[in-house]
Amino acid sequence: QVQLVESGGGSVQPGGSLTLSCATSGFTITQYDINWFRQAPGKEREWVATKSGWDGTTYTPSVQDRFFTSRDNAKDTAYLQMNTLKPDGTTVYFCNVIVRGQNYWGQGTLVTVSS
C-alpha cells in the first residue's frame, strides 16, 4: 500500500529556512517522481517541485534557486529544502506520487512564514 507522510513544517521568519520530509512506503522511490505541492488558504494547490525517479529536479520559477528537492534512497524519503522563505503566511505543503496511474498524497505539513 502506497503511503506518504510529510513532516518538518513549522513557523519561521521571512528569510529563514525549513526542510520538509516525505517518508514513503509501498513503492520503489527510485522508480517514480516525487512531487511537491503547496496550498494557501482559499487558493488552488500549486506544483512546487519534482524529484524524478532518474534523479533529475524541476522547480516552479518562483522557488528556483531557493528550494531544493532531494532523496535518500536508503530511507525511502524525499526532502524539500526551502531557503529564503518569503512572508507568504500559512501554507500547507504536500508530497505526491503517481503509481500505476493512481494519485497518492500525504496529509500535508503546515508552514507559516511571518514576522
C-alpha positions as a Markdown table, in Angstrom:
| # | Residue | x | y | z |
|---|---|---|---|---|
| 1 | Gln | 0.0 | 0.0 | 0.0 |
| 2 | Val | 1.4 | 3.4 | -1.1 |
| 3 | Gln | 1.8 | 5.8 | 1.8 |
| 4 | Leu | 3.3 | 9.3 | 2.0 |
| 5 | Val | 3.9 | 11.1 | 5.3 |
| 6 | Glu | 5.2 | 14.6 | 5.4 |
| 7 | Ser | 6.9 | 16.2 | 8.3 |
| 8 | Gly | 9.1 | 19.2 | 9.1 |
| 9 | Gly | 6.7 | 22.1 | 8.9 |
| 10 | Gly | 6.7 | 24.9 | 11.4 |
| 11 | Ser | 6.9 | 28.6 | 11.9 |
| 12 | Val | 9.8 | 30.6 | 10.5 |
| 13 | Gln | 10.6 | 34.3 | 10.0 |
| 14 | Pro | 10.9 | 35.7 | 6.5 |
| 15 | Gly | 14.3 | 34.8 | 5.1 |
| 16 | Gly | 14.5 | 31.7 | 7.1 |
| 17 | Ser | 14.8 | 28.1 | 6.1 |
| 18 | Leu | 12.9 | 24.8 | 6.6 |
| 19 | Thr | 13.4 | 21.3 | 5.4 |
| 20 | Leu | 10.4 | 19.2 | 4.8 |
| 21 | Ser | 10.5 | 15.4 | 4.7 |
| 22 | Cys | 8.2 | 12.9 | 2.8 |
| 23 | Ala | 8.6 | 9.4 | 4.1 |
| 24 | Thr | 7.3 | 6.9 | 1.5 |
| 25 | Ser | 6.3 | 3.3 | 1.5 |
| 26 | Gly | 4.7 | 0.8 | -0.8 |
| 27 | Phe | 6.7 | 1.6 | -3.9 |
| 28 | Thr | 10.3 | 1.9 | -5.0 |
| 29 | Ile | 11.2 | 5.6 | -4.6 |
| 30 | Thr | 13.8 | 5.5 | -7.4 |
| 31 | Gln | 11.3 | 4.4 | -10.0 |
| 32 | Tyr | 8.8 | 7.2 | -9.5 |
| 33 | Asp | 8.7 | 11.0 | -9.5 |
| 34 | Ile | 8.0 | 12.6 | -6.1 |
| 35 | Asn | 6.2 | 15.9 | -6.5 |
| 36 | Trp | 5.8 | 18.7 | -4.0 |
| 37 | Phe | 2.8 | 20.9 | -4.0 |
| 38 | Arg | 1.6 | 23.7 | -1.7 |
| 39 | Gln | -1.8 | 25.2 | -1.0 |
| 40 | Ala | -2.5 | 28.5 | 0.8 |
| 41 | Pro | -6.0 | 29.1 | 2.4 |
| 42 | Gly | -8.5 | 29.9 | -0.3 |
| 43 | Lys | -6.1 | 29.2 | -3.1 |
| 44 | Glu | -5.6 | 26.3 | -5.5 |
| 45 | Arg | -3.0 | 23.7 | -4.9 |
| 46 | Glu | 0.1 | 24.6 | -6.9 |
| 47 | Trp | 3.0 | 22.5 | -8.0 |
| 48 | Val | 6.3 | 23.5 | -6.4 |
| 49 | Ala | 9.0 | 20.9 | -7.4 |
| 50 | Thr | 9.6 | 17.4 | -8.6 |
| 51 | Lys | 12.4 | 14.9 | -7.8 |
| 52 | Ser | 12.2 | 12.5 | -10.7 |
| 53 | Gly | 12.9 | 8.8 | -10.5 |
| 54 | Trp | 16.0 | 9.2 | -12.6 |
| 55 | Asp | 17.3 | 11.8 | -10.2 |
| 56 | Gly | 16.5 | 15.0 | -12.0 |
| 57 | Thr | 14.9 | 18.0 | -10.4 |
| 58 | Thr | 12.5 | 20.7 | -11.7 |
| 59 | Tyr | 11.0 | 23.7 | -9.9 |
| 60 | Thr | 8.4 | 26.2 | -10.4 |
| 61 | Pro | 10.1 | 29.6 | -11.3 |
| 62 | Ser | 9.0 | 31.3 | -8.1 |
| 63 | Val | 11.2 | 28.9 | -6.0 |
| 64 | Gln | 14.0 | 28.4 | -8.4 |
| 65 | Asp | 17.4 | 28.7 | -6.7 |
| 66 | Arg | 15.7 | 28.9 | -3.2 |
| 67 | Phe | 14.2 | 25.5 | -2.9 |
| 68 | Phe | 16.0 | 22.2 | -3.4 |
| 69 | Thr | 14.5 | 18.7 | -3.5 |
| 70 | Ser | 16.5 | 15.6 | -2.8 |
| 71 | Arg | 16.0 | 12.0 | -1.9 |
| 72 | Asp | 17.6 | 9.4 | 0.4 |
| 73 | Asn | 17.0 | 6.1 | -1.3 |
| 74 | Ala | 18.1 | 4.1 | 1.8 |
| 75 | Lys | 15.4 | 5.8 | 3.9 |
| 76 | Asp | 12.8 | 5.9 | 1.1 |
| 77 | Thr | 12.4 | 9.6 | 1.9 |
| 78 | Ala | 12.3 | 12.7 | -0.2 |
| 79 | Tyr | 13.1 | 16.2 | 1.1 |
| 80 | Leu | 12.3 | 19.7 | 0.2 |
| 81 | Gln | 14.8 | 22.2 | 1.5 |
| 82 | Met | 13.3 | 25.7 | 1.5 |
| 83 | Asn | 15.6 | 28.7 | 1.8 |
| 84 | Thr | 15.0 | 32.4 | 1.9 |
| 85 | Leu | 11.3 | 31.9 | 2.7 |
| 86 | Lys | 9.0 | 34.7 | 1.8 |
| 87 | Pro | 6.3 | 36.1 | 4.1 |
| 88 | Asp | 3.5 | 34.1 | 2.5 |
| 89 | Gly | 1.7 | 33.5 | 5.7 |
| 90 | Thr | 0.4 | 29.9 | 6.2 |
| 91 | Thr | 0.7 | 27.3 | 3.5 |
| 92 | Val | 0.3 | 23.5 | 3.6 |
| 93 | Tyr | 2.9 | 21.5 | 1.7 |
| 94 | Phe | 2.1 | 18.1 | 0.3 |
| 95 | Cys | 4.1 | 15.4 | -1.4 |
| 96 | Asn | 2.6 | 13.4 | -4.1 |
| 97 | Val | 3.3 | 10.3 | -6.3 |
| 98 | Ile | 1.5 | 8.7 | -9.1 |
| 99 | Val | 1.9 | 4.9 | -9.0 |
| 100 | Arg | 0.3 | 2.8 | -11.7 |
| 101 | Gly | -2.0 | 5.6 | -12.6 |
| 102 | Gln | -3.2 | 6.3 | -9.1 |
| 103 | Asn | -2.6 | 9.6 | -7.4 |
| 104 | Tyr | -1.3 | 9.5 | -3.8 |
| 105 | Trp | -1.0 | 12.4 | -1.4 |
| 106 | Gly | 0.4 | 12.8 | 2.0 |
| 107 | Gln | -1.6 | 14.5 | 4.8 |
| 108 | Gly | 0.4 | 17.7 | 4.4 |
| 109 | Thr | 2.6 | 19.7 | 6.7 |
| 110 | Leu | 1.9 | 23.3 | 7.7 |
| 111 | Val | 4.4 | 26.1 | 7.0 |
| 112 | Thr | 4.0 | 29.5 | 8.4 |
| 113 | Val | 6.2 | 32.3 | 7.3 |
| 114 | Ser | 5.6 | 35.6 | 9.1 |
| 115 | Ser | 7.4 | 38.1 | 11.3 |
